[in-house]
Amino acid sequence: VMRLIIRLCVCVCAGWWLAGSSMAASGPEDDGSRIVIRFPKDGSVVTGSDFELEYDFQRGELADHVHLYLDGRFQQKFPLEMMGLTRGPHEMRMVAATADHRLLKASSMVRFRIE
């Protein structure tokens, strides 16, 4: 009887742990925000190293602003006028963030080439 109780406890505790870890691993919260990068378009070729970034951002319940990542690097206080990008392929990703900079689920990503 004691072994049965211990096994039952282990199974129940493992189930709670797995449920908790799967909830934690479910990713950033979806607060209803929406982001669309309008320019540059995904797959486009941009002539010249300078261009104006165009995007739409619809705030959800928690979003305060967006974070911009260019080629995987966070761009602090990014301007809309992107200047001096090197020739070749680039990846741009925008992610909605809360006032305390916690990332949310809403994001938009484009890959483009500078010629």
Secondary structure as GFF3:
##gff-version 3
##sequence-region A 1 115
A	DSSP	alpha_helix	2	24	.	.	.	ID=ss1
A	DSSP	beta_strand	34	39	.	.	.	ID=ss2
A	DSSP	beta_strand	45	46	.	.	.	ID=ss3
A	DSSP	beta_strand	51	52	.	.	.	ID=ss4
A	DSSP	beta_strand	54	58	.	.	.	ID=ss5
A	DSSP	beta_strand	65	70	.	.	.	ID=ss6
A	DSSP	beta_strand	73	75	.	.	.	ID=ss7
A	DSSP	beta_strand	81	82	.	.	.	ID=ss8
A	DSSP	beta_strand	88	97	.	.	.	ID=ss9
A	DSSP	beta_strand	103	114	.	.	.	ID=ss10
###
